[in-house]
Amino acid sequence: MTAPRRRIIRPSPVPTSNGQQHQRQLDKLRARLNHERTFLARWQRRLKRAFTAVEKSQKCIARIERKIAQMET
C-alpha cells in the first residue's frame, strides 16, 4: 500500500491594509518617476551639448572645404 502524499502547510499571509500597500506602491512609483525624469534631463543636456559641438565641427569643415576649393580654382 502506498503512503499518502504529504501536505505542505504554509502560514497564512499577514493581512495588511490594502490602502497602505497601495499608497506605498504609489510612493515608490512617484520616486522612481522623479529619478528617471532627472536622469533623462541630465542626458538631454549632454546630448544637446554634443549636438552643438557636432554642428560647430561641421560648419568648420564646410568652411575649410570651401576655402580649399576657392584656392584651387
C-alpha positions in Angstrom: 0.0 0.0 0.0 1.3 3.4 -0.9 1.7 6.2 1.6 -0.5 9.3 1.2 1.2 12.5 -0.1 2.4 14.9 2.5 0.8 18.3 2.6 2.9 21.4 2.7 1.5 23.7 5.4 2.2 27.3 4.8 1.4 30.1 7.2 -1.4 32.4 6.0 -0.1 35.7 4.8 -0.2 38.6 7.3 -3.2 40.7 6.4 -2.0 44.2 5.6 -4.1 47.2 4.9 -4.8 47.3 1.2 -4.8 51.1 1.3 -1.4 51.3 2.9 0.1 48.9 0.4 -1.4 50.8 -2.5 -0.1 54.1 -1.1 3.4 52.6 -0.6 3.4 51.4 -4.2 2.3 54.8 -5.5 5.1 56.5 -3.4 7.7 54.1 -4.8 6.5 54.7 -8.4 6.5 58.5 -7.9 10.0 58.4 -6.5 11.1 56.2 -9.5 9.4 58.6 -11.9 11.2 61.6 -10.4 14.5 59.7 -10.6 14.0 58.8 -14.2 13.0 62.4 -15.2 16.2 63.7 -13.5 18.2 61.1 -15.4 16.6 62.0 -18.7 17.1 65.7 -18.2 20.8 65.1 -17.5 21.2 63.0 -20.7 19.3 65.6 -22.7 21.7 68.3 -21.6 24.7 66.2 -22.6 23.0 65.3 -25.9 22.3 69.0 -26.7 25.9 69.9 -25.8 27.2 67.1 -28.1 24.9 68.1 -30.9 26.1 71.7 -30.7 29.7 70.5 -30.8 29.0 68.4 -33.9 27.2 71.3 -35.7 30.2 73.6 -34.9 32.6 71.0 -36.3 30.5 70.5 -39.5 30.5 74.3 -40.1 34.2 74.5 -39.6 34.8 71.6 -42.0 32.5 73.1 -44.6 34.3 76.5 -44.3 37.7 74.9 -44.8 36.5 72.8 -47.7 35.1 76.0 -49.4 38.4 77.8 -48.8 40.4 74.9 -50.3 38.1 74.8 -53.3 38.3 78.5 -53.8 42.1 78.4 -53.6 42.4 75.5 -56.1 40.5 77.4 -58.8 
